[in-house]
Every structure is written in C-alpha cells, then in structure tokens.
Amino acid sequence: MNVMDTDVAKAKRKPSASGDETKARIIAATLETLKAEGIVGTSARAIARTGDFNQALIFYHFGSVDDAIIAAVGQMSARRLENHREKLARATSLPELIRVARDLHHDDTTTDNMTVLAQAFAGAAGDVEMGPKLYAELEPWSQMVGETIKRVVADVPGAVSVPTEQIANAISAMFLGIELLDDLDPSREHATSLFDALEALAELLDDLLATPLLEMLLPNRD
C-alpha cells in the first residue's frame, strides 16, 4: 500500500458527520485554485494547499481531481443559475435581454465565474469523460436562456421563426468567448463593443419580428 492509499484509508475511517463540510471545503478550494492557478495548476496538491487539508480527501470524496472540478463547477453554476434567473425574469424585450446579459457578464467577471468556466472547459477539451459531464452542468443555464428568449418574443408575429435553442447555445458560447478575449485585452473593450453591437442588433430584430409580413413569409417552426 503506497502513501496515497494509506491516506485514503485513514480518511475513510474518519467520522462521516463532517463529510458535507469537508466536501464543501474541497469545492471551495477547487474554485479558488482554478481562479488563481488556472487548469494547468489545479492539481490535488494545489487544491489541498489552498484548502489546507490532506489531498487524499479529494480522492475519497470525489474519486478524482476532474470530478472535484466538475462538482465545483456544478455548485457554482447552480448559484449562478438562481442569480441569473431572477435578473432574466425582468427582461421583456430582446434589447432588454441583451442589457441584462451585459450586467450578468459584469457580475461573472467581478466574481471570476467566467474565469473558472473557461479554465474548466479548457481542461475538458478532448476529454471524452470530463467533457460531457461538464457540459451537462451548464445545460440548465442554456435551457433557462432559451425559455427567456421564448417568453420575450412570444407575443410578436414572427416569434415562430426564432430558433430559441440555437440562440441560447450561442449566448452560452459567447459568454465563454468574451472571457477569452478579455484575458487577451485587459481593457475589456471587446466585451463593451460586442454588447453594444448586440443591443443594436436586438433592436433591429425586435422591429423585424414585430412586422406582420414576416409571419406570412416564414414557415411555421411548430
């Protein structure tokens, strides 16, 4: 039995009453390590150093560093989902939706949420096991965005022509893409310019969808 196996065995013998607290510490440490060290530096040793615990606990509670990362992203996404749901519920038009998205991006940037997501996705790229698991953690967010778009355009004549699912996926990808651009451009002018352009485009699309003639020209998607 090697040192790691011995440490894991010791961890298994500890009382389980504090198991949830330990898992919470590991998740918090994993998020902090991703923010500070990036995916390349997020090892079991680095996570344990950040959280000041034995690295064997990571393997005992999560099985692997990858699964600890997925759990951490899942918890962060759940908190992010509730915060975004409340704000997206206020949007009543496509331009308003873009303005909310701008505010949400600012919140995500301030809290380093997008940094965590970008780093986690970088680590999952090409990984046939981690990739699908990580994608599944973000699926509820895309679904929420799609439902919001559907609600916002529900009463306009051209609503049936709006591919809400595809747009929602594009918005999810856009948020990650903006983070990558921001990393290269500390002034963050790319994000400002992109949201300005999207807001102008949303206003044009709002006007277009409100045109009764559009409903006659485009096939029903139902």
C-alpha positions in Angstrom: 0.0 0.0 0.0 1.5 3.4 -1.0 1.3 6.6 0.9 -1.7 7.9 -1.0 -3.6 4.6 -0.4 -2.8 4.8 3.3 -4.0 8.4 3.5 -7.3 7.5 1.7 -7.8 4.6 4.1 -7.3 6.9 7.1 -9.8 9.3 5.6 -12.4 6.5 5.3 -12.1 5.7 8.9 -12.9 9.3 10.0 -16.5 10.0 11.2 -18.8 10.9 8.3 -20.7 13.6 10.3 -18.4 16.3 8.8 -18.4 14.8 5.3 -20.6 17.5 3.8 -18.4 20.2 5.4 -15.3 18.6 4.0 -16.8 18.3 0.5 -17.8 22.0 0.7 -14.2 22.9 1.7 -12.8 20.9 -1.2 -15.2 22.5 -3.7 -14.3 26.0 -2.4 -10.6 25.2 -2.6 -11.0 23.8 -6.1 -12.8 27.0 -7.3 -10.1 29.2 -5.7 -7.3 27.1 -7.3 -8.9 27.4 -10.7 -9.1 31.1 -10.4 -5.6 31.6 -9.1 -3.7 28.8 -10.9 -5.7 28.0 -14.0 -6.5 24.5 -15.1 -2.8 23.6 -15.6 -2.0 24.4 -11.9 -5.1 22.8 -10.5 -3.7 19.6 -9.1 -4.7 17.6 -6.0 -1.7 19.0 -4.2 -2.5 22.6 -5.2 -6.2 22.2 -4.1 -5.2 20.7 -0.8 -2.7 23.5 -0.2 -5.4 26.1 -0.9 -7.9 24.5 1.4 -5.3 23.4 4.0 -6.4 19.7 4.1 -4.9 16.3 3.1 -5.1 15.8 -0.6 -6.3 12.2 -0.1 -9.7 13.7 0.9 -10.2 14.8 -2.7 -10.0 11.2 -3.9 -12.0 9.9 -1.1 -14.9 12.3 -1.6 -14.8 12.8 -5.4 -12.7 10.0 -6.8 -10.5 12.3 -8.9 -9.5 15.9 -9.4 -11.6 16.0 -12.6 -14.7 15.0 -10.7 -13.9 17.6 -8.0 -13.7 20.2 -10.7 -17.0 19.1 -12.2 -18.6 19.2 -8.8 -17.2 22.7 -8.1 -18.4 24.0 -11.5 -21.8 22.4 -10.8 -22.2 24.2 -7.5 -21.0 27.5 -8.9 -23.4 27.1 -11.8 -26.4 26.4 -9.5 -25.7 29.6 -7.6 -25.2 31.5 -10.9 -28.4 30.0 -12.3 -30.5 31.3 -9.4 -28.9 34.8 -9.6 -29.4 34.9 -13.4 -33.0 33.6 -13.3 -34.1 36.5 -11.1 -32.5 39.1 -13.4 -33.6 37.4 -16.7 -37.2 37.3 -15.4 -37.2 41.2 -15.6 -36.4 41.3 -19.4 -39.5 42.0 -21.6 -37.8 42.6 -24.9 -34.7 41.4 -26.8 -32.8 44.7 -26.3 -33.6 44.4 -22.5 -32.3 40.8 -22.6 -29.0 42.0 -24.0 -28.8 44.7 -21.4 -29.4 42.1 -18.7 -26.7 39.9 -20.3 -24.3 42.8 -20.1 -25.0 43.1 -16.4 -24.6 39.4 -15.9 -21.3 39.3 -17.7 -20.1 42.1 -15.4 -21.2 40.2 -12.4 -19.5 37.0 -13.7 -16.3 38.9 -14.4 -16.3 40.5 -11.0 -16.7 37.2 -9.2 -14.3 35.3 -11.6 -17.1 32.9 -12.5 -16.3 33.0 -16.2 -12.6 32.5 -15.5 -13.5 29.3 -13.7 -15.7 28.1 -16.5 -13.2 29.0 -19.2 -10.4 27.2 -17.3 -12.6 24.1 -16.7 -13.6 23.9 -20.3 -10.0 24.2 -21.4 -9.2 21.2 -19.2 -12.1 19.2 -20.5 -11.4 19.9 -24.2 -10.9 16.5 -25.9 -11.6 14.6 -22.7 -14.4 12.1 -23.6 -15.3 11.6 -20.0 -14.9 15.0 -18.4 -16.3 17.0 -21.4 -19.9 15.6 -21.4 -20.1 15.8 -17.6 -19.0 19.4 -17.6 -21.4 20.2 -20.5 -24.3 18.7 -18.6 -23.7 21.0 -15.6 -24.2 24.0 -17.9 -27.3 22.6 -19.8 -29.8 24.1 -17.3 -28.4 27.6 -17.9 -28.8 27.2 -21.7 -32.4 26.0 -21.1 -33.2 28.9 -18.9 -31.8 31.4 -21.5 -33.9 29.6 -24.2 -37.0 29.8 -22.1 -36.4 33.5 -21.5 -36.0 34.2 -25.2 -39.2 32.3 -26.0 -41.1 34.3 -23.4 -39.7 37.6 -24.5 -40.7 37.1 -28.2 -43.9 35.1 -27.5 -46.3 37.9 -28.4 -44.6 39.1 -31.6 -45.9 38.0 -35.0 -42.5 36.5 -36.1 -41.9 34.5 -32.9 -42.3 31.1 -34.6 -39.3 31.9 -36.7 -36.9 32.4 -33.7 -34.6 29.3 -33.1 -34.5 29.8 -29.3 -32.5 26.7 -28.5 -29.7 27.6 -31.0 -29.6 31.2 -29.8 -29.4 30.1 -26.2 -26.4 27.8 -27.1 -24.8 30.7 -29.0 -25.2 33.0 -25.9 -23.6 30.4 -23.7 -20.6 30.1 -26.1 -20.5 33.9 -26.4 -20.0 34.3 -22.6 -17.1 31.9 -22.7 -15.6 33.6 -25.8 -15.8 37.0 -24.2 -13.9 35.8 -21.2 -11.1 34.5 -23.5 -11.0 37.9 -25.3 -10.9 39.8 -22.1 -7.9 37.7 -20.9 -6.0 38.9 -24.0 -7.4 42.5 -23.8 -7.2 43.8 -20.2 -9.1 47.0 -21.2 -12.1 44.7 -21.8 -13.1 46.8 -24.8 -14.0 43.7 -26.7 -16.9 42.9 -24.3 -18.2 46.5 -24.4 -18.1 46.7 -28.2 -19.7 43.3 -28.5 -22.6 44.1 -26.2 -23.1 47.5 -27.9 -23.4 45.7 -31.3 -25.7 43.0 -29.9 -28.0 45.6 -28.3 -28.3 47.4 -31.7 -28.9 44.1 -33.5 -31.6 43.1 -30.9 -33.4 46.4 -31.5 -33.4 45.7 -35.3 -34.6 42.1 -34.7 -37.3 43.3 -32.4 -38.6 45.6 -35.1 -38.4 42.9 -37.7 -40.2 40.3 -35.6 -43.0 42.8 -35.0 -43.6 43.1 -38.7 -46.8 41.1 -39.6 -45.5 40.4 -43.1 -42.7 38.2 -41.6 -45.2 35.7 -40.3 -46.6 35.3 -43.8 -43.1 34.9 -45.4 -41.5 32.4 -43.0 -42.7 28.8 -42.4 -44.1 27.9 -39.0 -41.5 26.0 -37.0 -44.0 24.0 -34.9 
